[in-house]
Amino acid sequence: MYEPNVVGDWQEYDEHPGLRVRVHRLEPAEPPRGRDDAAEGLTYFRVRVTVENRGVRHLGIHLEDGQIDVRIGPDGESAFLDWRNSQFIEGFDVYPLRRATAVLYAAGPEASLSQVDVQVQLRVDEEWADRRLWSGAPGLPDGAGAAPCGGVRDEGLVHQVSAYLRGQSEEGTA
């Protein structure tokens, strides 16, 4: 079974050595240039997508509208994406040991924000990279994850995260 990344996790691309991406800082936030009229009654949140180059040569990165898809709630409905307030990575050369970050503002009904899925498909040097998926929820610390809508196996991602967090809290009390 394919398990999504947890918000905050880095994902490396085998076809581009040294390139890695993460979706992080999924948090409630109002857009800097004001709310879009179409988002009336919806709750805004912000998510960041960071591309890091740990390779030996620069890579031309494109991460624009249409390459990031945000789904919310257990039914995976599309979130409202505020393109006017969002900042993308448009044709930027990411040199070795450098990063570039896109900031996306989205909105949805408050009740649906307990589960947010963000799918990213980079274009690197004019070639499309594989799509990657991250799951989380606003207000959770990066790496905590959100429960998927279906049943969870004992070896599932949520079980692994829970076991890790239990281990951390036990270490903190020792």
N, C-alpha and C positions, 0 to 999 in steps of 0.2 A: 504494500500500500504506500502510495506517495504521501509524504507528510510535508506540509508547508514549513517554511522557516518561521521562527518566532520573531516578532518585531524586535529589532536590536541585533539580530544575528547577521554575521557577514556571510556572503555567498560568493565563492570563487568561480571563475569561468575557465574551464579546461582549454577551450579553444583560443583564449587570450591569456597566456601565462602572466601572472602577477596582477591581473585585474580582479577586483572584488567590489561588491555592491552590498549595501545594506539599507533597509527601511528602518527608520528610528524616530524617536521623539514624537510619537503619536500622542497628541495632547489637545485638550480643549483650547481654542484660541480664536479670537475675533480677527478678521482680515484687516490689514493695515490701511486699505483705501476705502473702507466701509463695506457694509453688507450689500450683496446683490439683491435686487427686488424679488427675483425668482426664488430666493432662499427664505422668504418670509415664513416664520413659524418653525424653522429648522435650526438645529444646533450645529454651530461651526466647530471644526477641528482642523489641526495642522499636522502634516506628516512630512518628514524630510527623507530624501533619497540621496545617499552619498556614494559616489564612485571614487575608488582609490586605486592608484597605479603603484604597485610594488614591483613592477617589471623593470626592464633595462632600457626600454625605448618609449617615446611618447605615443599616446593613443588618442585619436580624434573621437570624441564622445558626443552623441546626440541623445538627449532625453527630453522630448518635447511633448506637447499635448497629443493624446492618442497613444502614447507609449506607456502611460500609467493608467491603470484601471482600478477604481476603488469600489468595493462591494461591501454592503453592510447588512447586519441582521442574519438570522438563521436561514433565510431564503435567498441570500446573496443578491439583494436588490442594488441597483446602481445608486451610488451617492451622487449628490449634486456637486459638481466640480466647478469651482470659481476660478476660471482661467484668467480673469482680469487681475486677480490678486496673487496668483501663483507665479513662481519664478522657475524657469526651466534651464536646462543645460543645452544650448544650441550651438553645435559645432565648436566645441571647446577642446583644445589640446591639453590632455592631462599628462604632465611630465612625470618621470619616476619620482616616487616618494611625495606625490602631491595628490590633493583631493579636489573634487568639485561636488557641490550639493545643490539639489533642486528642492524647493519648498512648495508644497502643494496645499491649498486650502480647499476643504470639502465640507459638506453639510448633509445632515440627514435627521430624521425624527429621533429624538433623544432615546426612545425605547429600543431603537435598532442599533445603537452605538456600542452595545455590549460585545459585539463581534464585528471587526473590521478586517477585510482581506484586501491587500494591495498587491497587484500584479504589475511587474515591471518588465519591459522588453527594451533593452539597450540597442542602439546602433553604434557599432564600433568600427571606425575606419570604413564607413559605408557598407558594412556587413551587419546583418541582424544577428544578435546573440539570442540564445534560448530565453524563453520567458521564465521568470522566477516569481514565487508567491510567498508573501509574508502574512501572518495572522497576528492580531492583537486587539487591543481596545484602548481608547483614551483613558488616561489615568493610571494604567498599569505601568510598572517600571519596565524599561526595555529588557527583553529576555524572559518576561513572565508568561507571555502567551495568553491565548484565549481558548476556551474549550470549543472544539469543533461541534457542529450541529448534530452529527451522527453519534453512534456508540463509540466508545474509546476502548481500544485493546489495552491489556495490561502493559504492553511494551510501547504504547502510543506516546506521542510527543508531550501531551499534558501530564501523563504519568511520570515521564522522565524529568520534566520541569518541576513537578511537585516533589519528587524524590530529592532533586538537587536543592530546592529551597528548604526542605526539611533538614537536609544535611547541613546547610549553612546555618540555620537557626540553632541546631544542636551544637555546632562548633562555637557559636556565639555565647552559649550558656555554659560551656565547659570551662 
